[in-house]
Amino acid sequence: MSAKVRLSKKELIDLIEMTEQTGGDATQLRELLELVENDAQQHGASNHLKKKLSDEEYLKEKRGQSHVEHGTDLECMICHQKFDHLISSTCEVCFRGWMLSTKRS
């Protein structure tokens, strides 16, 4: 199974080291690191690791990392209105505004 994961170059190097320290095979990770370093030399940036996410992709990623509460009369900690579910103690509208304010440009 494959998945898209955003990593910094340092995180990739740390993952390679951890994989090898635990006896794992980091060949594919090393190939990716080499590809990224070559690309960075040619283009001045590591495009393979840091793809700019759209707002919706960013929000989807953050929702997946957040705790969702279900119930009745749950109060949003930002707008204090009542909802039947909250994401990280906030309603959908407040969560969206909060998360987009943390997104790097």
LOLUMZA-666789 format. One record per atom (N, C-alpha, C): atom name; residue in one letter; y, z, x. Coordinates in nm, 2 decimals, decimal comma, padded with zeros to 4 digits. Last residue first. Layout:
BEGIN
+------+--------+--------+--------+--------+
: fiza : fidren :      y :      z :      x :
+------+--------+--------+--------+--------+
:   CA :      A :      Y :      Z :      X :
...
+------+--------+--------+--------+--------+
This chain:
BEGIN
+------+--------+--------+--------+--------+
: fiza : fidren :      y :      z :      x :
+------+--------+--------+--------+--------+
:    N :      S :  02,99 :  00,41 :  00,21 :
:   CA :      S :  03,04 :  00,27 :  00,19 :
:    C :      S :  02,98 :  00,17 :  00,30 :
:    N :      R :  02,75 :  00,64 :  00,10 :
:   CA :      R :  02,84 :  00,59 :  00,21 :
:    C :      R :  02,87 :  00,44 :  00,18 :
:    N :      K :  02,76 :  00,84 : -00,18 :
:   CA :      K :  02,71 :  00,72 : -00,12 :
:    C :      K :  02,81 :  00,67 : -00,01 :
:    N :      T :  02,86 :  01,05 : -00,32 :
:   CA :      T :  02,80 :  01,08 : -00,19 :
:    C :      T :  02,75 :  00,96 : -00,12 :
:    N :      S :  02,95 :  00,94 : -00,56 :
:   CA :      S :  03,05 :  01,00 : -00,47 :
:    C :      S :  02,99 :  01,04 : -00,33 :
:    N :      L :  02,71 :  00,88 : -00,68 :
:   CA :      L :  02,79 :  00,77 : -00,62 :
:    C :      L :  02,90 :  00,82 : -00,53 :
:    N :      M :  02,64 :  01,14 : -00,76 :
:   CA :      M :  02,56 :  01,07 : -00,66 :
:    C :      M :  02,64 :  00,96 : -00,60 :
:    N :      W :  02,84 :  01,20 : -00,95 :
:   CA :      W :  02,82 :  01,29 : -00,84 :
:    C :      W :  02,75 :  01,21 : -00,73 :
:    N :      G :  02,81 :  00,99 : -01,14 :
:   CA :      G :  02,93 :  01,01 : -01,07 :
:    C :      G :  02,92 :  01,09 : -00,95 :
:    N :      R :  02,54 :  01,05 : -01,22 :
:   CA :      R :  02,58 :  00,92 : -01,17 :
:    C :      R :  02,71 :  00,93 : -01,09 :
:    N :      F :  02,56 :  01,30 : -01,32 :
:   CA :      F :  02,47 :  01,28 : -01,21 :
:    C :      F :  02,51 :  01,15 : -01,14 :
:    N :      C :  02,72 :  01,26 : -01,54 :
:   CA :      C :  02,77 :  01,34 : -01,43 :
:    C :      C :  02,69 :  01,32 : -01,31 :
:    N :      V :  02,55 :  01,10 : -01,70 :
:   CA :      V :  02,68 :  01,05 : -01,66 :
:    C :      V :  02,74 :  01,13 : -01,54 :
:    N :      E :  02,32 :  01,26 : -01,73 :
:   CA :      E :  02,31 :  01,13 : -01,67 :
:    C :      E :  02,45 :  01,08 : -01,62 :
:    N :      C :  02,39 :  01,61 : -01,64 :
:   CA :      C :  02,36 :  01,50 : -01,74 :
:    C :      C :  02,36 :  01,36 : -01,66 :
:    N :      T :  02,23 :  01,83 : -01,41 :
:   CA :      T :  02,35 :  01,75 : -01,46 :
:    C :      T :  02,30 :  01,65 : -01,56 :
:    N :      S :  02,02 :  01,96 : -01,27 :
:   CA :      S :  02,11 :  02,04 : -01,36 :
:    C :      S :  02,24 :  01,97 : -01,41 :
:    N :      S :  01,88 :  01,74 : -01,18 :
:   CA :      S :  01,94 :  01,83 : -01,09 :
:    C :      S :  02,05 :  01,91 : -01,16 :
:    N :      I :  01,92 :  01,61 : -01,48 :
:   CA :      I :  01,87 :  01,57 : -01,35 :
:    C :      I :  01,95 :  01,65 : -01,25 :
:    N :      L :  01,80 :  01,71 : -01,80 :
:   CA :      L :  01,90 :  01,72 : -01,70 :
:    C :      L :  01,84 :  01,67 : -01,57 :
:    N :      H :  01,76 :  01,66 : -02,16 :
:   CA :      H :  01,71 :  01,66 : -02,02 :
:    C :      H :  01,82 :  01,66 : -01,92 :
:    N :      D :  01,90 :  01,70 : -02,38 :
:   CA :      D :  01,76 :  01,74 : -02,39 :
:    C :      D :  01,69 :  01,72 : -02,25 :
:    N :      F :  02,22 :  01,88 : -02,36 :
:   CA :      F :  02,14 :  01,76 : -02,35 :
:    C :      F :  01,99 :  01,80 : -02,36 :
:    N :      K :  02,57 :  01,98 : -02,40 :
:   CA :      K :  02,42 :  02,01 : -02,42 :
:    C :      K :  02,34 :  01,88 : -02,42 :
:    N :      Q :  02,83 :  02,01 : -02,15 :
:   CA :      Q :  02,77 :  01,96 : -02,28 :
:    C :      Q :  02,62 :  01,99 : -02,28 :
:    N :      H :  02,94 :  02,07 : -01,90 :
:   CA :      H :  02,90 :  02,18 : -01,99 :
:    C :      H :  02,86 :  02,14 : -02,13 :
:    N :      C :  02,99 :  01,91 : -01,69 :
:   CA :      C :  03,07 :  01,88 : -01,81 :
:    C :      C :  03,04 :  01,99 : -01,92 :
:    N :      I :  02,82 :  02,04 : -01,49 :
:   CA :      I :  02,95 :  01,98 : -01,46 :
:    C :      I :  03,04 :  01,97 : -01,58 :
:    N :      M :  02,58 :  02,14 : -01,57 :
:   CA :      M :  02,66 :  02,23 : -01,49 :
:    C :      M :  02,80 :  02,17 : -01,46 :
:    N :      C :  02,47 :  02,09 : -01,90 :
:   CA :      C :  02,51 :  02,02 : -01,77 :
:    C :      C :  02,61 :  02,12 : -01,70 :
:    N :      E :  02,23 :  02,28 : -02,06 :
:   CA :      E :  02,37 :  02,26 : -02,04 :
:    C :      E :  02,40 :  02,20 : -01,90 :
:    N :      L :  02,00 :  02,21 : -02,31 :
:   CA :      L :  02,02 :  02,23 : -02,17 :
:    C :      L :  02,16 :  02,19 : -02,14 :
:    N :      D :  01,89 :  02,19 : -02,57 :
:   CA :      D :  02,02 :  02,26 : -02,54 :
:    C :      D :  02,03 :  02,30 : -02,40 :
:    N :      T :  01,55 :  02,17 : -02,48 :
:   CA :      T :  01,65 :  02,16 : -02,58 :
:    C :      T :  01,77 :  02,24 : -02,54 :
:    N :      G :  01,40 :  01,99 : -02,21 :
:   CA :      G :  01,40 :  02,10 : -02,31 :
:    C :      G :  01,50 :  02,07 : -02,42 :
:    N :      H :  01,34 :  01,92 : -01,87 :
:   CA :      H :  01,33 :  01,87 : -02,01 :
:    C :      H :  01,33 :  02,00 : -02,10 :
:    N :      E :  01,48 :  01,83 : -01,56 :
:   CA :      E :  01,44 :  01,94 : -01,66 :
:    C :      E :  01,44 :  01,88 : -01,80 :
:    N :      V :  01,39 :  01,69 : -01,25 :
:   CA :      V :  01,43 :  01,66 : -01,39 :
:    C :      V :  01,38 :  01,77 : -01,48 :
:    N :      H :  01,51 :  01,69 : -00,92 :
:   CA :      H :  01,43 :  01,76 : -01,02 :
:    C :      H :  01,48 :  01,73 : -01,16 :
:    N :      S :  01,52 :  01,39 : -00,72 :
:   CA :      S :  01,58 :  01,50 : -00,79 :
:    C :      S :  01,48 :  01,57 : -00,89 :
:    N :      Q :  01,43 :  01,16 : -00,60 :
:   CA :      Q :  01,43 :  01,28 : -00,52 :
:    C :      Q :  01,48 :  01,41 : -00,59 :
:    N :      G :  01,47 :  00,98 : -00,80 :
:   CA :      G :  01,33 :  01,00 : -00,75 :
:    C :      G :  01,32 :  01,13 : -00,67 :
:    N :      R :  01,75 :  00,97 : -00,81 :
:   CA :      R :  01,67 :  01,02 : -00,92 :
:    C :      R :  01,53 :  01,06 : -00,88 :
:    N :      K :  01,79 :  00,84 : -00,56 :
:   CA :      K :  01,83 :  00,98 : -00,58 :
:    C :      K :  01,77 :  01,04 : -00,70 :
:    N :      E :  01,69 :  00,58 : -00,62 :
:   CA :      E :  01,63 :  00,66 : -00,51 :
:    C :      E :  01,67 :  00,81 : -00,53 :
:    N :      K :  01,86 :  00,51 : -00,83 :
:   CA :      K :  01,71 :  00,52 : -00,86 :
:    C :      K :  01,65 :  00,60 : -00,75 :
:    N :      L :  02,10 :  00,50 : -00,70 :
:   CA :      L :  02,08 :  00,60 : -00,80 :
:    C :      L :  01,93 :  00,62 : -00,83 :
:    N :      Y :  02,05 :  00,28 : -00,53 :
:   CA :      Y :  02,09 :  00,41 : -00,47 :
:    C :      Y :  02,06 :  00,52 : -00,57 :
:    N :      E :  02,02 :  00,08 : -00,71 :
:   CA :      E :  01,91 :  00,11 : -00,62 :
:    C :      E :  01,93 :  00,25 : -00,56 :
:    N :      E :  02,28 :  00,08 : -00,83 :
:   CA :      E :  02,16 :  00,11 : -00,91 :
:    C :      E :  02,04 :  00,15 : -00,83 :
:    N :      D :  02,44 :  00,01 : -00,61 :
:   CA :      D :  02,46 :  00,14 : -00,68 :
:    C :      D :  02,34 :  00,18 : -00,76 :
:    N :      S :  02,23 : -00,13 : -00,35 :
:   CA :      S :  02,33 : -00,15 : -00,46 :
:    C :      S :  02,34 : -00,01 : -00,53 :
:    N :      L :  02,21 : -00,06 :  00,00 :
:   CA :      L :  02,16 : -00,05 : -00,14 :
:    C :      L :  02,27 : -00,07 : -00,24 :
:    N :      K :  02,18 : -00,22 :  00,30 :
:   CA :      K :  02,28 : -00,17 :  00,20 :
:    C :      K :  02,22 : -00,17 :  00,06 :
:    N :      K :  01,93 : -00,13 :  00,52 :
:   CA :      K :  01,97 : -00,23 :  00,42 :
:    C :      K :  02,07 : -00,16 :  00,32 :
:    N :      K :  01,85 : -00,04 :  00,81 :
:   CA :      K :  01,95 :  00,01 :  00,71 :
:    C :      K :  02,00 : -00,11 :  00,62 :
:    N :      L :  01,65 : -00,17 :  00,95 :
:   CA :      L :  01,63 : -00,03 :  00,91 :
:    C :      L :  01,73 :  00,01 :  00,80 :
:    N :      H :  01,73 : -00,43 :  01,01 :
:   CA :      H :  01,60 : -00,41 :  00,95 :
:    C :      H :  01,58 : -00,27 :  00,90 :
:    N :      N :  01,98 : -00,43 :  01,13 :
:   CA :      N :  01,97 : -00,47 :  00,99 :
:    C :      N :  01,83 : -00,44 :  00,93 :
:    N :      S :  02,15 : -00,28 :  01,34 :
:   CA :      S :  02,00 : -00,27 :  01,31 :
:    C :      S :  01,98 : -00,30 :  01,16 :
:    N :      A :  02,38 : -00,49 :  01,52 :
:   CA :      A :  02,35 : -00,39 :  01,42 :
:    C :      A :  02,20 : -00,39 :  01,39 :
:    N :      G :  02,43 : -00,70 :  01,69 :
:   CA :      G :  02,51 : -00,58 :  01,71 :
:    C :      G :  02,49 : -00,48 :  01,60 :
:    N :      H :  02,26 : -00,92 :  01,71 :
:   CA :      H :  02,36 : -00,92 :  01,60 :
:    C :      H :  02,45 : -00,79 :  01,61 :
:    N :      Q :  02,11 : -00,89 :  01,94 :
:   CA :      Q :  02,15 : -01,02 :  01,90 :
:    C :      Q :  02,27 : -01,02 :  01,80 :
:    N :      Q :  02,06 : -00,62 :  01,95 :
:   CA :      Q :  02,12 : -00,68 :  02,07 :
:    C :      Q :  02,18 : -00,82 :  02,03 :
:    N :      A :  01,93 : -00,59 :  01,70 :
:   CA :      A :  02,06 : -00,52 :  01,73 :
:    C :      A :  02,13 : -00,58 :  01,85 :
:    N :      D :  01,70 : -00,73 :  01,74 :
:   CA :      D :  01,79 : -00,78 :  01,64 :
:    C :      D :  01,93 : -00,71 :  01,67 :
:    N :      N :  01,58 : -00,57 :  01,94 :
:   CA :      N :  01,61 : -00,71 :  01,97 :
:    C :      N :  01,71 : -00,76 :  01,87 :
:    N :      E :  01,55 : -00,33 :  01,79 :
:   CA :      E :  01,63 : -00,33 :  01,91 :
:    C :      E :  01,67 : -00,47 :  01,95 :
:    N :      V :  01,38 : -00,43 :  01,58 :
:   CA :      V :  01,51 : -00,37 :  01,55 :
:    C :      V :  01,60 : -00,37 :  01,67 :
:    N :      L :  01,15 : -00,49 :  01,73 :
:   CA :      L :  01,22 : -00,59 :  01,65 :
:    C :      L :  01,36 : -00,55 :  01,61 :
:    N :      E :  01,08 : -00,24 :  01,83 :
:   CA :      E :  01,12 : -00,35 :  01,92 :
:    C :      E :  01,19 : -00,46 :  01,85 :
:    N :      L :  01,02 : -00,11 :  01,60 :
:   CA :      L :  01,13 : -00,06 :  01,68 :
:    C :      L :  01,18 : -00,17 :  01,78 :
:    N :      L :  00,80 : -00,26 :  01,51 :
:   CA :      L :  00,92 : -00,26 :  01,43 :
:    C :      L :  01,04 : -00,21 :  01,51 :
:    N :      E :  00,63 : -00,19 :  01,72 :
:   CA :      E :  00,66 : -00,33 :  01,70 :
:    C :      E :  00,79 : -00,34 :  01,61 :
:    N :      R :  00,60 :  00,08 :  01,67 :
:   CA :      R :  00,66 :  00,04 :  01,79 :
:    C :      R :  00,70 : -00,11 :  01,78 :
:    N :      L :  00,47 :  00,07 :  01,42 :
:   CA :      L :  00,60 :  00,13 :  01,43 :
:    C :      L :  00,67 :  00,09 :  01,56 :
:    N :      Q :  00,23 : -00,05 :  01,50 :
:   CA :      Q :  00,31 : -00,12 :  01,41 :
:    C :      Q :  00,46 : -00,06 :  01,41 :
:    N :      T :  00,13 :  00,16 :  01,67 :
:   CA :      T :  00,15 :  00,02 :  01,72 :
:    C :      T :  00,25 : -00,05 :  01,63 :
:    N :      A :  00,06 :  00,42 :  01,65 :
:   CA :      A :  00,20 :  00,39 :  01,62 :
:    C :      A :  00,23 :  00,25 :  01,66 :
:    N :      D : -00,21 :  00,60 :  01,55 :
:   CA :      D : -00,18 :  00,47 :  01,61 :
:    C :      D : -00,04 :  00,43 :  01,56 :
:    N :      G : -00,24 :  00,96 :  01,62 :
:   CA :      G : -00,23 :  00,84 :  01,54 :
:    C :      G : -00,20 :  00,72 :  01,61 :
:    N :      G : -00,23 :  01,20 :  01,75 :
:   CA :      G : -00,34 :  01,12 :  01,77 :
:    C :      G : -00,35 :  00,99 :  01,69 :
:    N :      T :  00,00 :  01,34 :  01,72 :
:   CA :      T : -00,11 :  01,39 :  01,63 :
:    C :      T : -00,23 :  01,29 :  01,65 :
:    N :      Q :  00,17 :  01,20 :  01,89 :
:   CA :      Q :  00,13 :  01,34 :  01,92 :
:    C :      Q :  00,01 :  01,39 :  01,84 :
:    N :      E :  00,20 :  00,96 :  01,75 :
:   CA :      E :  00,13 :  00,96 :  01,87 :
:    C :      E :  00,08 :  01,10 :  01,91 :
:    N :      T :  00,36 :  01,06 :  01,53 :
:   CA :      T :  00,23 :  00,99 :  01,51 :
:    C :      T :  00,15 :  00,99 :  01,63 :
:    N :      M :  00,58 :  01,16 :  01,67 :
:   CA :      M :  00,50 :  01,25 :  01,59 :
:    C :      M :  00,36 :  01,19 :  01,56 :
:    N :      E :  00,69 :  00,92 :  01,78 :
:   CA :      E :  00,64 :  01,03 :  01,87 :
:    C :      E :  00,55 :  01,12 :  01,79 :
:    N :      I :  00,75 :  00,77 :  01,55 :
:   CA :      I :  00,65 :  00,72 :  01,65 :
:    C :      I :  00,60 :  00,83 :  01,73 :
:    N :      L :  00,94 :  00,94 :  01,43 :
:   CA :      L :  00,81 :  00,92 :  01,36 :
:    C :      L :  00,70 :  00,86 :  01,46 :
:    N :      D :  01,14 :  00,93 :  01,62 :
:   CA :      D :  01,08 :  01,06 :  01,60 :
:    C :      D :  00,94 :  01,04 :  01,53 :
:    N :      I :  01,21 :  00,66 :  01,59 :
:   CA :      I :  01,15 :  00,70 :  01,72 :
:    C :      I :  01,08 :  00,84 :  01,70 :
:    N :      L :  01,30 :  00,67 :  01,33 :
:   CA :      L :  01,19 :  00,58 :  01,36 :
:    C :      L :  01,12 :  00,63 :  01,49 :
:    N :      E :  01,52 :  00,83 :  01,36 :
:   CA :      E :  01,41 :  00,88 :  01,27 :
:    C :      E :  01,28 :  00,80 :  01,30 :
:    N :      K :  01,68 :  00,67 :  01,52 :
:   CA :      K :  01,63 :  00,80 :  01,57 :
:    C :      K :  01,51 :  00,85 :  01,49 :
:    N :      K :  01,74 :  00,46 :  01,35 :
:   CA :      K :  01,66 :  00,43 :  01,47 :
:    C :      K :  01,60 :  00,56 :  01,52 :
:    N :      S :  01,67 :  00,57 :  01,01 :
:   CA :      S :  01,76 :  00,54 :  01,12 :
:    C :      S :  01,68 :  00,51 :  01,24 :
:    N :      L :  01,51 :  00,41 :  00,73 :
:   CA :      L :  01,51 :  00,51 :  00,85 :
:    C :      L :  01,62 :  00,47 :  00,94 :
:    N :      R :  01,40 :  00,36 :  00,41 :
:   CA :      R :  01,52 :  00,35 :  00,50 :
:    C :      R :  01,51 :  00,45 :  00,61 :
:    N :      V :  01,12 :  00,19 :  00,31 :
:   CA :      V :  01,18 :  00,32 :  00,34 :
:    C :      V :  01,29 :  00,30 :  00,44 :
:    N :      K :  00,92 :  00,03 :  00,08 :
:   CA :      K :  01,04 :  00,02 :  00,16 :
:    C :      K :  01,10 :  00,16 :  00,18 :
:    N :      A :  00,56 :  00,02 :  00,12 :
:   CA :      A :  00,68 :  00,07 :  00,05 :
:    C :      A :  00,80 :  00,04 :  00,14 :
:    N :      S :  00,22 : -00,07 :  00,05 :
:   CA :      S :  00,35 : -00,08 :  00,13 :
:    C :      S :  00,46 : -00,03 :  00,05 :
:    N :      M : -00,12 :  00,00 :  00,09 :
:   CA :      M :  00,00 :  00,00 :  00,00 :
:    C :      M :  00,12 :  00,00 :  00,09 :
+------+--------+--------+--------+--------+
